[in-house]
Amino acid sequence: MRRAAAFALPALLLAGCAAASQAPAQTDALTIENRYPLEYAKQFTVDVCAGGYDLITIDGSRYLVVPEGAAAPANLDADITVLQQPIQNIYLVSSSAMDPIISIGGLGAVALSGTQAENWYLDAARTAMEQGEIAYAGKYSAPDYETILSADCGLAIENTMIYHTPEVKEQLEKFGVPYEMHIYSAHRTPGEARAFADSARERGFGAIIAAAGMAAHLAGALAAATTLPVIGIPVASALGGMDALLATVQMPSGIPVATVAIDGAKNAAYLAVQILAVMEPALAEALAADRAATAENILAADAALEVGK
């Protein structure tokens, strides 16, 4: 089966951009002294360590908060992500976390938001976005990775929705389509992006999906380097995604990009599967079965409404 490639929608999930660099010098081994008492929380723990370190465990993933001016302990387990204080340029997706952040005077550390200004229920957050102090970087399921990377993000604060699989990945896996995922930028890594697109056909790919916000030239840059079908996903950003939509869809003759709706990741995946299904009868059958199941669900919901009248 031919493959699909997806760009700017990688598995940077739980900690997002939180892979902070290690401090230059090292200290002795990490020593846990006690654990924060938690009455209701079940998904995380916080262990207080000697020297002012905090070891946070979230659903099996571990993060070590290192005090400002201190160094990460030597021989730290490889699975632990180091968060070196002060942590700046936070990408805040969990809107419920904004209130306590404002309460402790930490709003200045937030640079990116997963909620648009008009949707904030907190005046301070809305004002900060309107004044350009916080930028919109896409919702949890469709982050604007170019904006996040260019902002030198130090930490992403998510809620449990981050465990939902991004829609492109989810749909491709549902239909059994193998894929690769990469982070490339049309402007910051043009050589790498072009090299991938240029070799994609001979490597067995049948379609390319590219998501980008703002100037959103990634899909077009990839399309210019391959004759494979390229599907573009405009990602909502400061202008609500209209800038990305126009940049993605307005391609010159002969270099088309099949552009879906703003943040339309699911349809991008479906379109890729439909393209591959032209030469893959099993995929065509799976698509037909999926549509039939969707229709059945809608009719069942309609029937339930009729019964309730």
DOPAFI-173330 format. One record per residue (C-alpha): x, y, z; residue in one letter; residue number from 1. Coordinates in Angstrom, 2 decimals, always signed. Layout:
N
c1=X; c2=Y; c3=Z; r=A; k=NUM
...
//
This chain:
309
c1=+0.00; c2=+0.00; c3=+0.00; r=M; k=1
c1=+1.27; c2=+3.48; c3=-0.84; r=R; k=2
c1=+1.89; c2=+5.87; c3=+2.03; r=R; k=3
c1=+0.81; c2=+9.34; c3=+3.03; r=A; k=4
c1=+3.08; c2=+11.96; c3=+4.50; r=A; k=5
c1=+1.92; c2=+14.58; c3=+6.96; r=A; k=6
c1=+3.89; c2=+17.71; c3=+7.78; r=F; k=7
c1=+3.64; c2=+20.11; c3=+10.71; r=A; k=8
c1=+1.37; c2=+17.66; c3=+12.55; r=L; k=9
c1=+3.92; c2=+15.61; c3=+14.48; r=P; k=10
c1=+3.54; c2=+13.75; c3=+17.75; r=A; k=11
c1=+4.78; c2=+16.58; c3=+19.93; r=L; k=12
c1=+2.04; c2=+15.82; c3=+22.36; r=L; k=13
c1=+2.15; c2=+15.88; c3=+26.13; r=L; k=14
c1=+4.91; c2=+18.39; c3=+26.84; r=A; k=15
c1=+4.62; c2=+19.99; c3=+23.44; r=G; k=16
c1=+7.70; c2=+22.18; c3=+23.21; r=C; k=17
c1=+8.94; c2=+21.43; c3=+26.69; r=A; k=18
c1=+12.20; c2=+19.70; c3=+25.89; r=A; k=19
c1=+14.35; c2=+22.32; c3=+27.61; r=A; k=20
c1=+18.12; c2=+22.02; c3=+27.40; r=S; k=21
c1=+20.18; c2=+20.72; c3=+30.31; r=Q; k=22
c1=+22.07; c2=+23.14; c3=+32.52; r=A; k=23
c1=+25.82; c2=+23.29; c3=+31.85; r=P; k=24
c1=+26.97; c2=+21.80; c3=+35.15; r=A; k=25
c1=+25.64; c2=+18.73; c3=+36.94; r=Q; k=26
c1=+24.84; c2=+17.95; c3=+40.55; r=T; k=27
c1=+24.54; c2=+14.77; c3=+42.56; r=D; k=28
c1=+21.80; c2=+12.22; c3=+41.99; r=A; k=29
c1=+18.16; c2=+13.20; c3=+42.42; r=L; k=30
c1=+16.87; c2=+12.55; c3=+45.96; r=T; k=31
c1=+13.12; c2=+12.46; c3=+46.59; r=I; k=32
c1=+12.13; c2=+13.78; c3=+50.03; r=E; k=33
c1=+8.34; c2=+13.74; c3=+50.00; r=N; k=34
c1=+5.25; c2=+13.90; c3=+47.77; r=R; k=35
c1=+2.58; c2=+16.57; c3=+47.53; r=Y; k=36
c1=-0.64; c2=+15.28; c3=+49.13; r=P; k=37
c1=-3.36; c2=+15.09; c3=+46.45; r=L; k=38
c1=-6.95; c2=+14.41; c3=+47.43; r=E; k=39
c1=-8.65; c2=+14.16; c3=+44.04; r=Y; k=40
c1=-6.01; c2=+14.09; c3=+41.29; r=A; k=41
c1=-5.29; c2=+10.70; c3=+39.78; r=K; k=42
c1=-3.38; c2=+11.49; c3=+36.58; r=Q; k=43
c1=-0.31; c2=+13.13; c3=+38.12; r=F; k=44
c1=+2.00; c2=+13.24; c3=+41.14; r=T; k=45
c1=+4.54; c2=+15.81; c3=+42.33; r=V; k=46
c1=+7.59; c2=+14.60; c3=+44.26; r=D; k=47
c1=+9.59; c2=+17.18; c3=+46.21; r=V; k=48
c1=+13.32; c2=+16.55; c3=+45.84; r=C; k=49
c1=+16.37; c2=+17.78; c3=+47.70; r=A; k=50
c1=+17.76; c2=+21.08; c3=+46.45; r=G; k=51
c1=+14.42; c2=+22.58; c3=+45.41; r=G; k=52
c1=+13.75; c2=+20.22; c3=+42.50; r=Y; k=53
c1=+10.23; c2=+18.94; c3=+41.71; r=D; k=54
c1=+9.63; c2=+15.69; c3=+39.83; r=L; k=55
c1=+6.23; c2=+15.71; c3=+38.10; r=I; k=56
c1=+4.74; c2=+12.50; c3=+36.73; r=T; k=57
c1=+1.78; c2=+12.78; c3=+34.33; r=I; k=58
c1=+0.25; c2=+9.55; c3=+33.08; r=D; k=59
c1=+3.65; c2=+7.85; c3=+33.17; r=G; k=60
c1=+5.66; c2=+10.70; c3=+31.63; r=S; k=61
c1=+8.12; c2=+12.46; c3=+33.95; r=R; k=62
c1=+9.29; c2=+16.08; c3=+34.08; r=Y; k=63
c1=+11.92; c2=+17.55; c3=+36.38; r=L; k=64
c1=+11.55; c2=+21.24; c3=+37.29; r=V; k=65
c1=+15.08; c2=+22.55; c3=+37.93; r=V; k=66
c1=+15.48; c2=+25.74; c3=+40.02; r=P; k=67
c1=+16.91; c2=+28.83; c3=+38.35; r=E; k=68
c1=+20.71; c2=+28.76; c3=+38.46; r=G; k=69
c1=+20.82; c2=+25.05; c3=+39.38; r=A; k=70
c1=+21.76; c2=+22.14; c3=+37.17; r=A; k=71
c1=+20.03; c2=+18.87; c3=+36.36; r=A; k=72
c1=+21.38; c2=+15.95; c3=+38.40; r=P; k=73
c1=+23.97; c2=+13.67; c3=+36.84; r=A; k=74
c1=+22.83; c2=+10.29; c3=+35.55; r=N; k=75
c1=+19.22; c2=+11.45; c3=+35.24; r=L; k=76
c1=+16.94; c2=+8.79; c3=+33.76; r=D; k=77
c1=+16.67; c2=+9.20; c3=+29.99; r=A; k=78
c1=+12.86; c2=+9.39; c3=+30.05; r=D; k=79
c1=+12.79; c2=+12.53; c3=+32.23; r=I; k=80
c1=+12.25; c2=+15.85; c3=+30.45; r=T; k=81
c1=+14.11; c2=+18.74; c3=+32.10; r=V; k=82
c1=+12.23; c2=+22.02; c3=+32.59; r=L; k=83
c1=+14.80; c2=+24.66; c3=+33.51; r=Q; k=84
c1=+13.44; c2=+27.66; c3=+35.40; r=Q; k=85
c1=+12.62; c2=+30.37; c3=+34.57; r=P; k=86
c1=+10.20; c2=+28.86; c3=+32.05; r=I; k=87
c1=+9.15; c2=+31.43; c3=+29.44; r=Q; k=88
c1=+7.03; c2=+31.60; c3=+26.28; r=N; k=89
c1=+4.44; c2=+29.11; c3=+27.48; r=I; k=90
c1=+1.91; c2=+27.69; c3=+25.00; r=Y; k=91
c1=-1.27; c2=+27.53; c3=+27.08; r=L; k=92
c1=-3.88; c2=+25.19; c3=+25.68; r=V; k=93
c1=-5.63; c2=+24.32; c3=+28.92; r=S; k=94
c1=-7.84; c2=+27.39; c3=+29.39; r=S; k=95
c1=-8.71; c2=+26.34; c3=+32.94; r=S; k=96
c1=-5.05; c2=+26.82; c3=+33.93; r=A; k=97
c1=-5.08; c2=+30.51; c3=+33.01; r=M; k=98
c1=-6.90; c2=+31.65; c3=+36.16; r=D; k=99
c1=-4.30; c2=+30.26; c3=+38.61; r=P; k=100
c1=-1.50; c2=+31.52; c3=+36.36; r=I; k=101
c1=-2.95; c2=+35.03; c3=+36.51; r=I; k=102
c1=-3.46; c2=+34.67; c3=+40.28; r=S; k=103
c1=+0.24; c2=+33.99; c3=+40.90; r=I; k=104
c1=+1.35; c2=+36.78; c3=+38.57; r=G; k=105
c1=+2.54; c2=+34.47; c3=+35.82; r=G; k=106
c1=+0.65; c2=+35.89; c3=+32.85; r=L; k=107
c1=+3.84; c2=+37.44; c3=+31.49; r=G; k=108
c1=+5.31; c2=+33.96; c3=+30.96; r=A; k=109
c1=+2.48; c2=+33.00; c3=+28.58; r=V; k=110
c1=+3.31; c2=+33.83; c3=+24.97; r=A; k=111
c1=+0.95; c2=+31.54; c3=+23.04; r=L; k=112
c1=-2.69; c2=+30.56; c3=+23.50; r=S; k=113
c1=-4.85; c2=+27.72; c3=+22.24; r=G; k=114
c1=-7.91; c2=+29.95; c3=+22.68; r=T; k=115
c1=-8.65; c2=+32.96; c3=+20.49; r=Q; k=116
c1=-8.99; c2=+36.38; c3=+22.14; r=A; k=117
c1=-12.75; c2=+36.68; c3=+21.71; r=E; k=118
c1=-13.29; c2=+33.32; c3=+23.39; r=N; k=119
c1=-11.43; c2=+34.10; c3=+26.60; r=W; k=120
c1=-13.66; c2=+34.46; c3=+29.66; r=Y; k=121
c1=-10.82; c2=+36.14; c3=+31.61; r=L; k=122
c1=-10.39; c2=+39.84; c3=+30.91; r=D; k=123
c1=-6.64; c2=+39.81; c3=+31.56; r=A; k=124
c1=-6.05; c2=+37.02; c3=+29.04; r=A; k=125
c1=-8.29; c2=+38.61; c3=+26.42; r=R; k=126
c1=-6.60; c2=+42.01; c3=+26.86; r=T; k=127
c1=-3.13; c2=+40.48; c3=+26.61; r=A; k=128
c1=-4.06; c2=+38.88; c3=+23.29; r=M; k=129
c1=-5.69; c2=+42.03; c3=+21.95; r=E; k=130
c1=-2.53; c2=+43.96; c3=+22.81; r=Q; k=131
c1=-0.32; c2=+41.44; c3=+21.06; r=G; k=132
c1=+1.35; c2=+40.14; c3=+24.22; r=E; k=133
c1=-0.05; c2=+36.65; c3=+23.64; r=I; k=134
c1=-0.45; c2=+35.14; c3=+20.15; r=A; k=135
c1=-2.97; c2=+32.53; c3=+19.04; r=Y; k=136
c1=-1.08; c2=+29.34; c3=+18.10; r=A; k=137
c1=-3.92; c2=+27.00; c3=+17.21; r=G; k=138
c1=-6.18; c2=+24.75; c3=+19.24; r=K; k=139
c1=-4.95; c2=+21.56; c3=+20.89; r=Y; k=140
c1=-5.83; c2=+19.32; c3=+17.92; r=S; k=141
c1=-4.29; c2=+21.59; c3=+15.28; r=A; k=142
c1=-1.35; c2=+23.53; c3=+16.73; r=P; k=143
c1=+0.47; c2=+26.05; c3=+14.55; r=D; k=144
c1=+3.91; c2=+24.50; c3=+14.88; r=Y; k=145
c1=+5.71; c2=+27.22; c3=+12.94; r=E; k=146
c1=+4.43; c2=+29.86; c3=+15.37; r=T; k=147
c1=+5.28; c2=+27.67; c3=+18.37; r=I; k=148
c1=+8.82; c2=+26.95; c3=+17.20; r=L; k=149
c1=+9.54; c2=+30.55; c3=+16.19; r=S; k=150
c1=+8.40; c2=+31.75; c3=+19.64; r=A; k=151
c1=+11.08; c2=+29.60; c3=+21.35; r=D; k=152
c1=+8.35; c2=+27.93; c3=+23.39; r=C; k=153
c1=+9.55; c2=+26.65; c3=+26.76; r=G; k=154
c1=+6.50; c2=+24.66; c3=+27.84; r=L; k=155
c1=+3.07; c2=+23.59; c3=+26.63; r=A; k=156
c1=+0.34; c2=+23.38; c3=+29.26; r=I; k=157
c1=-2.37; c2=+21.04; c3=+28.04; r=E; k=158
c1=-5.49; c2=+19.44; c3=+29.46; r=N; k=159
c1=-6.46; c2=+15.80; c3=+29.11; r=T; k=160
c1=-7.73; c2=+16.43; c3=+25.58; r=M; k=161
c1=-4.08; c2=+16.34; c3=+24.46; r=I; k=162
c1=-4.32; c2=+12.55; c3=+24.65; r=Y; k=163
c1=-6.71; c2=+12.62; c3=+21.71; r=H; k=164
c1=-4.86; c2=+11.61; c3=+18.57; r=T; k=165
c1=-4.45; c2=+14.47; c3=+16.05; r=P; k=166
c1=-7.10; c2=+14.03; c3=+13.39; r=E; k=167
c1=-4.84; c2=+13.33; c3=+10.42; r=V; k=168
c1=-2.97; c2=+10.58; c3=+12.26; r=K; k=169
c1=-6.21; c2=+9.17; c3=+13.67; r=E; k=170
c1=-7.95; c2=+8.87; c3=+10.31; r=Q; k=171
c1=-4.95; c2=+7.41; c3=+8.48; r=L; k=172
c1=-4.57; c2=+4.79; c3=+11.19; r=E; k=173
c1=-8.30; c2=+4.02; c3=+11.05; r=K; k=174
c1=-7.99; c2=+3.06; c3=+7.39; r=F; k=175
c1=-4.67; c2=+1.28; c3=+7.87; r=G; k=176
c1=-2.68; c2=+3.74; c3=+5.75; r=V; k=177
c1=+1.05; c2=+3.82; c3=+6.63; r=P; k=178
c1=+2.51; c2=+7.30; c3=+6.99; r=Y; k=179
c1=+5.44; c2=+9.43; c3=+8.06; r=E; k=180
c1=+5.20; c2=+12.67; c3=+10.03; r=M; k=181
c1=+7.75; c2=+15.49; c3=+9.96; r=H; k=182
c1=+8.20; c2=+19.10; c3=+11.01; r=I; k=183
c1=+9.39; c2=+21.20; c3=+8.08; r=Y; k=184
c1=+9.07; c2=+24.90; c3=+7.32; r=S; k=185
c1=+8.85; c2=+26.44; c3=+3.87; r=A; k=186
c1=+10.94; c2=+29.35; c3=+5.15; r=H; k=187
c1=+13.18; c2=+27.95; c3=+7.91; r=R; k=188
c1=+14.01; c2=+24.52; c3=+6.46; r=T; k=189
c1=+13.35; c2=+24.95; c3=+2.72; r=P; k=190
c1=+16.09; c2=+22.53; c3=+1.68; r=G; k=191
c1=+14.84; c2=+19.69; c3=+3.85; r=E; k=192
c1=+11.23; c2=+20.23; c3=+2.81; r=A; k=193
c1=+12.13; c2=+20.22; c3=-0.87; r=R; k=194
c1=+14.37; c2=+17.17; c3=-0.52; r=A; k=195
c1=+11.54; c2=+15.17; c3=+1.03; r=F; k=196
c1=+9.00; c2=+16.18; c3=-1.60; r=A; k=197
c1=+11.48; c2=+15.57; c3=-4.42; r=D; k=198
c1=+12.09; c2=+11.97; c3=-3.32; r=S; k=199
c1=+8.59; c2=+11.14; c3=-2.02; r=A; k=200
c1=+7.33; c2=+9.34; c3=-5.12; r=R; k=201
c1=+10.30; c2=+7.01; c3=-5.44; r=E; k=202
c1=+10.05; c2=+6.28; c3=-1.71; r=R; k=203
c1=+6.52; c2=+4.97; c3=-2.21; r=G; k=204
c1=+4.35; c2=+7.85; c3=-1.08; r=F; k=205
c1=+1.01; c2=+8.42; c3=-2.78; r=G; k=206
c1=-0.01; c2=+11.76; c3=-1.26; r=A; k=207
c1=+1.33; c2=+14.52; c3=+0.98; r=I; k=208
c1=-0.60; c2=+16.44; c3=+3.63; r=I; k=209
c1=+0.83; c2=+19.75; c3=+4.81; r=A; k=210
c1=-0.53; c2=+21.94; c3=+7.62; r=A; k=211
c1=+0.65; c2=+25.50; c3=+8.19; r=A; k=212
c1=-0.60; c2=+28.79; c3=+9.56; r=G; k=213
c1=-0.03; c2=+32.47; c3=+8.84; r=M; k=214
c1=+1.98; c2=+32.79; c3=+5.58; r=A; k=215
c1=+1.31; c2=+29.04; c3=+5.08; r=A; k=216
c1=+3.62; c2=+28.41; c3=+2.12; r=H; k=217
c1=+4.53; c2=+24.85; c3=+3.12; r=L; k=218
c1=+1.97; c2=+23.01; c3=+0.98; r=A; k=219
c1=+2.83; c2=+25.13; c3=-2.05; r=G; k=220
c1=+6.56; c2=+24.64; c3=-1.57; r=A; k=221
c1=+6.08; c2=+20.88; c3=-1.39; r=L; k=222
c1=+3.77; c2=+20.87; c3=-4.43; r=A; k=223
c1=+6.41; c2=+22.72; c3=-6.44; r=A; k=224
c1=+8.88; c2=+19.89; c3=-5.82; r=A; k=225
c1=+6.67; c2=+16.86; c3=-6.61; r=T; k=226
c1=+3.94; c2=+15.70; c3=-8.96; r=T; k=227
c1=+2.26; c2=+13.78; c3=-6.13; r=L; k=228
c1=-1.05; c2=+15.23; c3=-4.93; r=P; k=229
c1=-0.50; c2=+17.68; c3=-2.08; r=V; k=230
c1=-3.28; c2=+18.46; c3=+0.38; r=I; k=231
c1=-3.05; c2=+21.70; c3=+2.35; r=G; k=232
c1=-4.55; c2=+22.35; c3=+5.80; r=I; k=233
c1=-4.75; c2=+26.08; c3=+6.64; r=P; k=234
c1=-4.23; c2=+26.44; c3=+10.41; r=V; k=235
c1=-6.06; c2=+29.21; c3=+12.29; r=A; k=236
c1=-3.76; c2=+31.84; c3=+13.78; r=S; k=237
c1=-3.91; c2=+35.58; c3=+14.45; r=A; k=238
c1=-6.29; c2=+36.32; c3=+11.55; r=L; k=239
c1=-8.55; c2=+33.37; c3=+12.24; r=G; k=240
c1=-6.87; c2=+31.30; c3=+9.52; r=G; k=241
c1=-7.96; c2=+33.42; c3=+6.54; r=M; k=242
c1=-4.33; c2=+34.36; c3=+5.87; r=D; k=243
c1=-3.34; c2=+30.68; c3=+5.85; r=A; k=244
c1=-6.36; c2=+29.73; c3=+3.72; r=L; k=245
c1=-5.55; c2=+32.25; c3=+1.01; r=L; k=246
c1=-1.83; c2=+31.45; c3=+1.08; r=A; k=247
c1=-2.58; c2=+27.75; c3=+0.66; r=T; k=248
c1=-5.35; c2=+27.85; c3=-1.92; r=V; k=249
c1=-4.07; c2=+30.63; c3=-4.22; r=Q; k=250
c1=-1.56; c2=+28.59; c3=-6.22; r=M; k=251
c1=-0.34; c2=+29.33; c3=-9.74; r=P; k=252
c1=-1.61; c2=+27.25; c3=-12.65; r=S; k=253
c1=+0.11; c2=+23.90; c3=-12.96; r=G; k=254
c1=+1.06; c2=+23.66; c3=-9.26; r=I; k=255
c1=-2.24; c2=+22.84; c3=-7.51; r=P; k=256
c1=-2.76; c2=+22.28; c3=-3.81; r=V; k=257
c1=-5.98; c2=+20.56; c3=-2.74; r=A; k=258
c1=-6.97; c2=+22.85; c3=+0.11; r=T; k=259
c1=-9.43; c2=+21.84; c3=+2.81; r=V; k=260
c1=-11.21; c2=+24.07; c3=+5.33; r=A; k=261
c1=-9.38; c2=+26.00; c3=+8.05; r=I; k=262
c1=-8.28; c2=+23.42; c3=+10.65; r=D; k=263
c1=-9.85; c2=+20.77; c3=+8.41; r=G; k=264
c1=-7.43; c2=+18.00; c3=+9.34; r=A; k=265
c1=-10.02; c2=+15.22; c3=+9.25; r=K; k=266
c1=-11.11; c2=+15.99; c3=+5.69; r=N; k=267
c1=-7.46; c2=+16.23; c3=+4.63; r=A; k=268
c1=-6.93; c2=+12.68; c3=+5.83; r=A; k=269
c1=-10.13; c2=+11.48; c3=+4.16; r=Y; k=270
c1=-9.09; c2=+13.12; c3=+0.90; r=L; k=271
c1=-5.67; c2=+11.44; c3=+1.07; r=A; k=272
c1=-7.33; c2=+8.07; c3=+1.61; r=V; k=273
c1=-9.68; c2=+8.71; c3=-1.33; r=Q; k=274
c1=-6.70; c2=+9.53; c3=-3.55; r=I; k=275
c1=-4.91; c2=+6.36; c3=-2.52; r=L; k=276
c1=-8.13; c2=+4.36; c3=-2.95; r=A; k=277
c1=-8.07; c2=+4.99; c3=-6.72; r=V; k=278
c1=-5.46; c2=+2.23; c3=-6.97; r=M; k=279
c1=-6.32; c2=+0.37; c3=-3.75; r=E; k=280
c1=-9.70; c2=-1.47; c3=-3.91; r=P; k=281
c1=-9.50; c2=-2.40; c3=-0.22; r=A; k=282
c1=-9.30; c2=+1.28; c3=+0.72; r=L; k=283
c1=-12.26; c2=+2.07; c3=-1.54; r=A; k=284
c1=-14.28; c2=-0.60; c3=+0.24; r=E; k=285
c1=-13.24; c2=+0.74; c3=+3.66; r=A; k=286
c1=-14.30; c2=+4.25; c3=+2.66; r=L; k=287
c1=-17.68; c2=+2.99; c3=+1.46; r=A; k=288
c1=-18.18; c2=+1.09; c3=+4.72; r=A; k=289
c1=-17.21; c2=+4.17; c3=+6.74; r=D; k=290
c1=-19.76; c2=+6.32; c3=+4.91; r=R; k=291
c1=-22.44; c2=+3.67; c3=+5.38; r=A; k=292
c1=-21.69; c2=+3.53; c3=+9.11; r=A; k=293
c1=-21.90; c2=+7.32; c3=+9.35; r=T; k=294
c1=-25.28; c2=+7.28; c3=+7.59; r=A; k=295
c1=-26.54; c2=+4.58; c3=+9.96; r=E; k=296
c1=-25.49; c2=+6.63; c3=+12.98; r=N; k=297
c1=-27.32; c2=+9.70; c3=+11.66; r=I; k=298
c1=-30.47; c2=+7.74; c3=+10.91; r=L; k=299
c1=-30.33; c2=+6.11; c3=+14.36; r=A; k=300
c1=-30.08; c2=+9.56; c3=+15.96; r=A; k=301
c1=-33.03; c2=+10.71; c3=+13.87; r=D; k=302
c1=-35.05; c2=+7.68; c3=+14.92; r=A; k=303
c1=-34.26; c2=+8.41; c3=+18.56; r=A; k=304
c1=-35.63; c2=+11.93; c3=+18.12; r=L; k=305
c1=-38.83; c2=+10.57; c3=+16.62; r=E; k=306
c1=-39.27; c2=+8.18; c3=+19.54; r=V; k=307
c1=-38.82; c2=+11.02; c3=+22.00; r=G; k=308
c1=-41.60; c2=+13.14; c3=+20.50; r=K; k=309
//
